[in-house]
Amino acid sequence: MSIKPQFYVNEIDIPSSVSITKQNNLITSKGSFGSVQKDFTKMPAVIDLKDKKITITSQGNRKKDFALVNTIQSVINNMIKGSNTGFTYKLKIVFAHFPITVKIKGKEVSVENFFGERSSRTSKIVGNDTKVTVQGEDVIVTGPNIENVSQTAANLELATRIKNKDSRVFLDGVYIYSKE
């Protein structure tokens, strides 16, 4: 009597408002908000697209394979959500003495007059579909790809990081306060 290896299988139902295509291991999700692409060639799992279902099957039966299948499922769910409704990160501009000015210049966000510095601090906008807007004391980052939106917000937060001072006293900067 031989024991068959048990593989981990997860299924994802595709909503009718989103269309998903698979070419080799490149999966593209298109919806009303935009399109998101992700390459899964380095993932040791089998991804099948049939009718309105995506099936993810592991190639092994260890804990790592189970974790990988769940990770792929989360990434595809984020792709579906992003192409359908999008992601929004909100950041707050905080200053005590020197009024900070945030401007968008092409594919960069420029933070001027930070702590009275003469040179502006810049951060990169990641991705082509990511949009950054300034509304009063809020900076709003939106886009269909959660990786690009979150990295753009993190870049802006890191650009205004204070070094060699007590961060409990010097609270100036741009901080993430909402993720939607």
Secondary structure, DSSP 8 states (H G I E B T S, - for coil): --------EEEEE--TT-EEEEETTEEEEE-SS-EEEEE-TTSSEEEEEETTEEEEEESS-SHHHHHHHHHHHHHHHHHHHHHHT-EEEEEEEE-SSS--EEEEETTEEEEESGGG-SS-EEEE--SSS-EEEEETTEEEEEES-HHHHHHHHHHHHHHT---SS-TTT---EEEEEEE-
